[in-house]
Structures are given as structure tokens and as C-alpha cells.
């Protein structure tokens, strides 16, 4: 008999210490292996705005097992089939995008839970249960699963308290890019109205004792941590590679 795997990310956001993460969009196991050993607390394996899917995420999850960084998977949508597939693969933490209201948050929770508390389909010999060796997996899986809902429009922020208060929502991620577009400032995540909305959302979540998260960088990342954000992704692997490669080429290339 195997033990139910512990969810380090879920424990981390409950610990009171901000969890520092990195967004990953590159496919394959080598980039994830390098980043998982770089010192971050968590990595997002993105399948919404990156070409990943369950077949590419599986080897990435397997690669991350020996390392400190906890895997967090973002499905392409709030879809019960996608959620089921990633959970069966052994993903314990999901960031579900574009949750707009209480009902959609409840749908995401239901997809994370087995009946009678939810609608997750039951399978036996899957990676999540160590292929059947965690004999009480179905009864206890919920203990170590973590649902983060992504709030990324002005309309959703207006409903933030009711979204965040749904039983089974473990945290709320504020999506700054889509939020800036929703507020009429596409591509301008530093616009004062966008900054004010993000800071207000973090304050609301902190007051509710609900972990708040965001993807940002530099001084604003530090500001979000100062406000009490529980999990902050401070960069994206594709951006890191592009900037570093461009800088290196510029250092040596002669006109």
C-alpha cells in the first residue's frame, strides 16, 4: 500500500510564506527539469496559452518528482473532461482559467471532487493513485487536491467575494493580462486602473483569508508580496530565454 502523495503547493500557500513560482510554456522535459531545480517553489505547466496537453504534461510531471518545485497545471478551460484527465495523471493543483462567477467556481469544484460531492469520473489504476497502490485514494484524494480559480475580468472582480467564498476554492489567481484588456487597457498591465484593481483584489482576498496569486515581475511583484499575496509567479520561461539570448547575441555581434 502506498501513501497518498502530499501536496507541497497546498501546504505552502497555507503556511503564511509567499510561494515564488515561474510560468512555463516550453514543451518537453529538459526545460522543466532545469527550472524545477532552480529554486522556485512552484512551476505552472500551462496548456491554455501554450501548446501543452495531457500527453505532454505527463512526462513533465514525472520529471519534476525529485525536485523541490511543485507542479501546478493550468487546463485550457474550465472543462470537467480536461480537469479529470489532469487529475488522473497525478496533477494535484490546477489553475482553472476565466472563472466569472460563483456558479462557474462551483462547476470547477465539482470537477475536482468524486461523487457524491462532485462529478469527477472514477478510475482505478491511474498515476494519481500510484496505479492502484494508494488503496484509499478515492476516499482521500480531496485532502491533497488544490483548486485555484483564475479571475481575469472586471466583471469577475466585482463578484470576487462570492467566487472566493465557494467551498472547495483554495485560492484565487488574478490574471493581469486579460484583466488589463477587460478594463480597456489591452497590453498595459501597468495602467493605474489595472494596478488599482489588482491591489484591491489582493486586499480583498487577504481580508477573506483566501490565498491570492498573480503572474508579474520586478517591483510590482514585490508590491504584491508586500500586500500579502500567497503565491507569485515572477517570470515566464519563454521570456527569460528570449531576453537572455537576445542580450547575449547583442553583446558579441558586431554590426
C-alpha positions in Angstrom: 0.0 0.0 0.0 1.3 3.5 -0.9 0.6 6.7 0.9 -1.5 9.5 -0.6 1.1 12.0 -2.0 1.4 15.2 -0.2 0.7 18.5 -2.0 3.6 20.8 -1.2 2.0 23.7 -3.0 -1.2 23.5 -1.0 0.7 23.3 2.2 2.9 26.2 1.1 0.0 28.6 0.5 -1.4 27.8 3.9 1.9 28.3 5.6 1.9 32.1 5.5 5.1 32.3 3.5 4.8 33.6 -0.1 5.4 30.8 -2.6 7.6 32.1 -5.5 7.0 30.5 -8.9 7.7 30.6 -12.6 5.4 30.2 -15.6 6.4 27.5 -18.1 5.3 27.4 -21.7 8.2 25.5 -23.3 7.4 21.9 -24.1 9.5 18.9 -23.2 11.1 17.6 -20.1 14.6 19.3 -20.3 13.4 22.9 -19.7 11.1 21.8 -16.8 13.9 19.8 -15.2 16.3 22.8 -15.3 13.6 25.1 -13.9 12.4 22.6 -11.2 16.0 22.6 -9.9 16.4 26.4 -10.0 15.0 27.2 -6.5 11.4 28.1 -7.3 8.6 26.8 -5.0 6.2 26.0 -7.9 6.0 25.9 -11.7 3.0 26.3 -13.8 2.7 23.8 -16.6 0.5 25.9 -19.0 -1.9 24.4 -21.5 -4.1 27.4 -22.1 -1.7 29.7 -23.9 0.9 27.1 -24.7 0.7 24.0 -26.9 0.8 21.5 -24.0 -1.9 18.9 -23.4 -2.2 15.8 -21.1 0.3 13.8 -23.2 3.0 16.5 -22.9 2.2 17.3 -19.2 2.5 13.7 -18.1 6.3 13.4 -18.7 6.8 16.9 -17.2 5.0 15.8 -14.0 7.2 12.7 -13.9 10.4 14.7 -14.4 9.5 17.1 -11.5 9.1 14.4 -8.9 12.6 14.5 -7.4 12.7 18.3 -7.2 11.5 20.9 -4.7 9.3 22.9 -7.1 5.7 21.8 -7.0 3.8 21.3 -10.3 0.7 23.4 -11.0 -1.2 22.7 -14.2 -3.4 25.2 -16.0 -6.0 23.4 -18.2 -7.1 25.2 -21.3 -10.6 25.9 -19.9 -12.9 25.2 -17.0 -13.8 21.9 -18.6 -14.7 18.8 -16.5 -13.1 16.4 -19.0 -9.8 18.2 -19.1 -9.8 18.6 -15.3 -10.5 14.9 -14.9 -7.7 13.9 -17.2 -5.1 16.1 -15.5 -6.1 14.8 -12.1 -5.9 11.2 -13.2 -2.3 12.0 -14.5 -1.4 13.0 -10.9 -1.7 16.7 -11.0 -2.8 17.8 -7.6 -3.0 21.6 -8.1 -4.9 23.2 -11.0 -5.3 26.8 -12.0 -8.7 27.0 -13.8 -8.9 30.0 -16.1 -11.6 32.5 -16.7 -13.9 31.9 -13.8 -16.5 34.6 -14.0 -19.0 33.9 -11.1 -19.9 31.7 -8.3 -21.6 29.1 -10.5 -18.5 28.7 -12.6 -16.4 28.3 -9.5 -18.8 25.7 -8.2 -18.5 23.8 -11.5 -14.7 23.7 -11.2 -15.0 22.4 -7.6 -17.4 19.7 -8.7 -15.0 18.6 -11.4 -12.3 18.2 -8.7 -14.3 16.0 -6.4 -15.6 12.5 -6.7 -19.3 11.8 -6.2 -21.4 12.4 -4.1 -19.6 15.7 -3.5 -18.7 16.2 -7.2 -18.7 14.7 -10.7 -15.2 13.5 -11.2 -15.2 10.2 -13.0 -13.8 7.3 -11.0 -10.9 5.3 -12.4 -8.7 2.7 -10.6 -5.2 2.2 -11.9 -4.2 5.7 -12.7 -1.0 7.6 -11.9 -2.7 9.7 -9.3 -3.3 6.6 -7.2 0.1 5.1 -7.9 -1.7 2.8 -10.3 -4.0 1.5 -7.6 -1.4 1.2 -4.8 -3.0 4.1 -2.9 -5.9 2.0 -1.9 -7.9 4.8 -0.2 -7.2 7.3 -3.0 -10.9 7.8 -3.9 -11.9 8.4 -0.3 -9.0 10.8 0.5 -7.9 12.4 -2.8 -9.7 15.6 -2.0 -7.4 16.2 1.0 -4.4 16.9 -1.1 -6.1 18.4 -4.2 -5.9 22.2 -4.6 -8.1 24.3 -6.8 -7.0 27.8 -7.8 -9.6 29.7 -9.8 -8.4 32.4 -12.2 -10.2 35.8 -12.1 -9.3 38.0 -15.0 -12.1 40.4 -15.9 -13.6 43.5 -14.4 -16.9 41.7 -14.1 -15.3 38.8 -12.2 -13.6 41.2 -9.8 -16.9 42.7 -8.9 -18.0 39.2 -7.9 -14.7 38.3 -6.2 -16.1 37.8 -2.7 -18.7 35.3 -3.8 -16.2 33.5 -6.1 -13.6 33.2 -3.4 -16.0 32.1 -0.7 -17.1 28.9 -2.6 -16.3 25.8 -0.6 -13.5 24.0 -2.4 -11.8 27.0 -3.8 -8.3 27.0 -2.3 -7.0 30.2 -3.8 -7.6 32.9 -6.4 -5.2 33.8 -9.2 -5.6 37.3 -10.7 -4.9 37.3 -14.4 -3.3 40.7 -15.2 -3.1 40.4 -19.0 -6.8 39.6 -19.6 -7.8 42.0 -16.8 -6.0 44.9 -18.4 -7.8 44.1 -21.7 -11.2 43.8 -19.9 -10.7 47.2 -18.2 -10.0 48.8 -21.6 -6.2 48.9 -21.4 -5.0 45.9 -23.5 -1.3 45.2 -23.1 -0.9 47.9 -20.5 -0.8 46.0 -17.2 0.9 48.9 -15.5 -2.0 51.3 -16.2 -3.1 52.9 -12.9 -6.7 51.5 -13.2 -5.3 48.0 -13.7 -2.8 48.3 -10.8 -5.6 49.6 -8.5 -7.9 46.7 -9.4 -5.2 44.1 -8.8 -4.1 45.7 -5.5 -7.8 45.9 -4.4 -8.4 42.3 -5.3 -5.4 41.2 -3.3 -6.5 43.2 -0.3 -10.0 41.7 -0.5 -8.6 38.1 -0.6 -6.2 38.8 2.3 -9.1 40.1 4.4 -11.1 36.9 3.5 -8.1 34.8 4.4 -8.1 33.3 0.9 -4.7 32.8 -0.8 -4.1 35.3 -3.6 -1.8 34.8 -6.6 -0.5 36.6 -9.7 2.0 36.4 -12.5 4.0 39.6 -12.6 7.6 40.8 -12.3 10.0 43.3 -10.8 8.8 46.0 -8.4 5.1 45.1 -8.9 5.8 41.5 -7.9 7.4 42.8 -4.7 4.5 45.1 -4.2 2.0 42.2 -4.5 4.1 40.2 -1.9 4.1 43.2 0.4 0.3 43.3 0.1 0.0 39.7 1.2 -0.1 37.7 -2.0 0.4 34.0 -1.2 1.8 32.7 -4.5 3.5 34.9 -7.1 5.0 33.8 -10.4 7.8 36.2 -11.2 8.5 35.3 -14.8 7.9 33.1 -17.9 10.4 30.7 -19.3 9.9 31.8 -22.9 10.5 35.4 -21.9 13.6 34.5 -19.9 15.1 32.6 -22.8 14.2 35.3 -25.4 15.7 38.2 -23.3 18.9 36.3 -22.3 19.5 35.0 -25.9 19.0 38.5 -27.4 21.2 40.1 -24.8 24.0 37.6 -25.4 23.8 38.0 -29.2 23.9 41.7 -28.8 27.0 41.5 -26.5 29.1 39.8 -29.1 27.6 40.5 -32.5 29.4 43.2 -34.5 27.5 45.5 -36.9 
